[in-house]
């Protein structure tokens, strides 16, 4: 039975994003607990496709860090931070 604030025949609301007219879930940030972590080597191997930068940029962004695995979003954040650093 539908709740008072729902239209008959409509799907219940979810917290997973909003559907677009094409039926796809709109881009919403994934929660950190659900994001897949990849080894640094996997990220390096696919850095051009994932980040539009060569592997050397990712190496520089991760210099001095002990991370063994990262999500794509974490790696992107480290790259963005690295590229904003002032060169002496």
C-alpha positions as CSV (number, residue, x, y, z in Angstrom):
1,X,0.0,0.0,0.0
2,X,1.3,3.5,-0.9
3,X,2.1,6.0,1.9
4,X,0.1,9.2,2.0
5,X,2.8,11.2,0.4
6,X,3.5,8.7,-2.4
7,X,1.6,8.6,-5.7
8,X,0.0,5.2,-6.4
9,X,2.3,3.1,-8.7
10,X,5.4,5.3,-8.0
11,X,8.6,3.8,-6.7
12,X,9.7,4.6,-3.2
13,X,12.4,7.3,-2.8
14,X,15.9,6.1,-2.2
15,X,19.1,7.7,-0.9
16,X,21.2,6.4,-3.8
17,X,20.9,9.3,-6.1
18,X,18.3,10.7,-8.4
19,X,17.2,9.1,-11.6
20,X,17.5,11.1,-14.8
21,X,14.9,11.0,-17.5
22,X,16.9,8.2,-19.2
23,X,16.6,6.1,-16.1
24,X,20.2,6.3,-15.1
25,X,21.3,7.3,-11.6
26,X,22.8,10.8,-11.7
27,X,26.4,11.2,-10.7
28,X,26.7,11.3,-7.0
29,X,29.8,10.9,-5.0
30,X,30.4,7.4,-3.8
31,X,30.7,6.9,-0.1
32,X,34.3,6.2,1.0
33,X,33.2,2.8,2.5
34,X,31.9,1.6,-0.9
35,X,34.6,2.9,-3.2
36,X,36.9,0.3,-4.6
37,X,40.6,0.5,-3.7
38,X,43.2,-0.3,-6.2
39,X,46.9,-1.1,-5.8
40,X,49.3,1.7,-6.7
41,X,50.6,-0.3,-9.6
42,X,47.1,-0.7,-11.1
43,X,46.6,3.1,-10.8
44,X,50.0,3.7,-12.4
45,X,49.3,1.2,-15.2
46,X,46.0,3.1,-16.1
47,X,47.0,6.6,-15.1
48,X,46.6,8.1,-18.6
49,X,43.0,6.8,-18.9
50,X,42.0,7.5,-15.3
51,X,43.7,10.9,-14.6
52,X,44.8,12.2,-18.1
53,X,48.4,12.4,-16.7
54,X,51.4,10.2,-17.1
55,X,52.4,7.7,-14.4
56,X,55.2,10.0,-13.4
57,X,52.7,12.6,-12.1
58,X,51.1,10.0,-9.9
59,X,54.5,9.0,-8.6
60,X,55.2,12.6,-7.7
61,X,51.8,13.0,-6.1
62,X,52.4,9.9,-3.9
63,X,56.0,10.7,-3.0
64,X,56.6,10.3,0.7
65,X,53.3,8.5,1.3
66,X,53.0,4.9,2.5
67,X,49.7,4.0,0.9
68,X,49.5,0.6,-0.7
69,X,46.0,1.0,-2.1
70,X,43.9,4.0,-3.0
71,X,40.5,4.8,-4.5
72,X,40.5,6.6,-7.9
73,X,39.0,9.7,-6.1
74,X,41.8,9.7,-3.5
75,X,44.4,9.4,-6.2
76,X,42.8,12.3,-8.1
77,X,42.8,14.4,-4.9
78,X,46.6,13.7,-4.4
79,X,47.3,14.6,-8.0
80,X,45.4,17.9,-7.8
81,X,47.2,18.8,-4.6
82,X,50.6,17.9,-6.1
83,X,49.9,20.0,-9.2
84,X,49.1,23.0,-7.1
85,X,52.3,22.9,-5.2
86,X,54.7,25.8,-5.9
87,X,58.0,24.8,-7.5
88,X,61.1,26.3,-5.8
